[in-house]
Amino acid sequence: PRYEIGREAMLLLLDQQRSGRCFRLLVRNGVAWHHNGGHHRYLA
């Protein structure tokens, strides 16, 4: 379940990045997910 939720959250964060919103929050969450073993391809 956590994996699926992380996937949906990643897509949501990607939409926020495209709209230019919560960019700092996106980066912080991305770094946290990276340390937690989450996907970090979207940070590239």
Buried (B, 14 or more C-beta within 10 A) or exposed (E): EEEEEBEEEBEEBEEBBEEEEBEEEBEEBBEEBEEEEBEBEEEE
